[in-house]
Each structure stands twice: as structure tokens, then as C-alpha cells.
Amino acid sequence: MASLPSYSLCFLFVFSTLFVTLDGAFYRDVTGAVPAKRVKKTSHFHFYFHDVTSGRNASAKIIAPPSAGLYDFGTTFMFDDALTESPDRRSKVVGRAQGMYAVTAQKELDLLVVANFAFTEGKYNGSSIAVVGRNPVANDVREMPVVGGSGVFRFAQGYALAHSFSFDRKTGNAVVEYNVFVQHYF
């Protein structure tokens, strides 16, 4: 029969090996692993967001609650909208705005926006900017934070300014002008 100290030693070995391995696989400090040559720059993007909530080719649809009106508190939309160079829907498409927004105020038309601006043109093709924030639609210009991104915009931060270029209260269709300022590495 093995003595108590050998059981303790065996337990200690297995316990320490298990947790050292898990610690190494779960977390690793990479401070200094990013090359110092990377420089942060600020980019400015100007485009138009075409949000179409009516008709057969709607790019935004109510997903919750299904019986809500367009402006009722809690109404939530999922969208996949074109981003274009000008307010004309036929102008060059530079990307897609994909995400969701919900009416979050009971007395005003305030939205919570969760969006990815996924670019399809030029050197930013395949990269995206993530925006999450409050959009008080009645204000002429609304500011929302850029909280990250992918591709070229990994570790991005900044802000997006939205201005309603046109809005049809009856259908909910809108064209929104965006000026987005993003700090990112290159």
C-alpha cells in the first residue's frame, strides 16, 4: 500500500500540471509581441446608408415584436443596407451596413444601433468597422462610438456622425449620411 505522502505527491503533480497547462492555453500575455513599427492613423469615411423598410426588396425588417408599429417602443429591426458614395441609390456601392436597431425610448424616437460597416471597395475591401450606440433620430446630427473592427480596423476606435439626408415617416425608408472617423493601425 502506498504511503500518504506518495498520494499527496502524485496529486500535487497532476494538479499543478493540469492548471499550468490550462493557464497557458487560456491566457498568454502578449505585451510587446505587437511590432513597434505599427503606427496609428486616423481615416475619415463619408458614405450614405440606404435603409429600406417597405416593399418587396426591403433591406430592414421588423424582427420583434412582430405586431409592433414602425415607431413603437421595443420594435427591433435587422438590416443589411447598401452603403453608397452619394445619396443616389444607384451610385457606387462601397459596402454594406449589417446589424440591428431597436426603438429604446418610450416618448421619443431613439434607437440603439449595433452595426458593422463592411467595406467592399479598395484597400478596405474585407474590413469592417463596428458601431454600437444611441441614435436619437430627431437630432440633426447624432454621434455614435466606433468600438472596434476587423481586418485593417482591428483595434479601431473612433466615432460616427449620422445625419438624416431623407426620411419618409409613412414608410420608414431613410437615407442617412455618415461621416466616420476611425483611428486604426496600418
N, C-alpha and C positions, 0 to 999 in steps of 0.2 A: 504494500500500500504506500502510495506517495505521501510524503510529509506535507504538512500545511504550507511551509514556506515554498515548496516547488509549485503548488497550485497557485499561490499568490504571484509567484514569478511568471508563470505561464499566463495568468490573467492580465498582469501588468503589460507583458509583451504584446498580447493580442489587442488589448485596449489601446495602448499607445500607437501601435501600427495602424489600427483602424482609424483613429482620429487624426493622426498625422496625414494619412492618405486622403481622407475626406477633406481635411482642411486645405491641402494642396490642390485638390481638384475643384473645390468650391470657390476658393478665393486666392488670388495672387496679386500682390502689389506690383503695379507696372509703372510706378512713378519713375520717370527718366527713360522709360522704354520708347516713348514717342520722340522721334528725332528732333533736335533743337532747330533744325533748318526750316521747319514748318513755320509759316508766317500767317497771321490772321489778317484777313482783308474784309472790307465791307462792300457788299454788292447791293445795287438798287434794281428792283424789278418793277415794271409797270405793265399791267395787263388788265383784261376785262373778264369777269366771271359771269357766265350766262346761266341763270337759274330758271329753268322752265318747269313750272308745277302743273301745267294744264296741257291737254291734248294727248294724242297717241304717242308722241315722241318726248314725253316729259322726262327731264333729267333729274328731277327731285320728286320723291313720292312720300306721302304720309305713311309711317310705319307704326305709329302708336299715338293716341288711341285711334282705332280705325273710324270711329264715328265723329271725331272732332272736326271743327271748322278750321280753316287755314290759320286763324289767329288766336285760337283758344289756348289757354294755359295748359301746358303739358303736351301739346301737339309736337310730334317728333318726325323729322324728315331724314331720309337717307338720300344722298345726292352723288351724282357723277356728272359734273358740269364742265363744259368746254372753257378753256382759258384762251383768249384771243388777243391779238395785238391791238385791235381797235374795238369800239363798241358795236361795230357791224358784225353780226353773227357769221357772215361769210368771209370775214378777214382770216388771216393765217392763224391756225390753232397752234399754240406753243406748249400746251399741256392740258391736264385735267385737274379739276378740284374734286376730291373724293372724300366723303366723310358723312357727318350728320350734324344737324342743328335742331334745337328744341326751343319752344317758347317757354321761358323760365320766369316771366313776370306775370302777375295777375292783373295788373292795371295798365301796363304799357306793352309795347311790342319789343321786348328784349329777348335776344337769343343767346343760347350757349352754343358756340361753334367749336366743333372738333373736325379739323380739315387737314388733308395733305394736298399740297400743290405739287403734283407730279409733272415734271417737265419732260417734253418730248422733242425739244429742238436744241441744236447747237451743242456747246460743251457741257451744258447742264442736262442733256438727254439722259434719262435713267435716274436722275437725282430728284429728291423731293424735300419740301420744307413743311414742317408740322406747325400748325397754328391751333391754339386752344384758348378760348376766352369769351368774354361777354361782348355781345354786339347789340348795343341799344339802337335799333334801326331808325328811330325818329331823329337821331342826331345826324347832322350833315356829314361829319367825318367821325368814324369810330376807330379806336385803336385796340388791337389785339396782340398778344405776345407770340413771338416765334419761339417755340420751346424745344426745337431740335430739327433733325432732318436725317436724310440718308444720302449715300454716295458722296458727292462733293460737299454736301451740307452736314456731314457728320459733325457733331458737337456745335451745331449752329445755334445762334441766339439773335434776337432782334425784335422787330415789331412790324405789324402790317396795318396800314391805314386803308380803311374801306370807305368808299363814297358811292351812294346810290346814284347811278347815271340815269336809270329809268326804272319805274316800278308801277305795275298795274295792280291796284288794290283788288280789283274784281277777280283776276286770275291768279295773282300771286307771282306772276312772271317778273323777273328782275334782271337788270344788267348792272353789275357792281364794278366800279373802277377800284383797282388795288394798286397801292404803292407799298412795296415790301422792302425793308432794309434789313439785311442779314449779315452778321459777322460770321465768318467761317474760315477754315484753314485751306490753304492751297499749296 
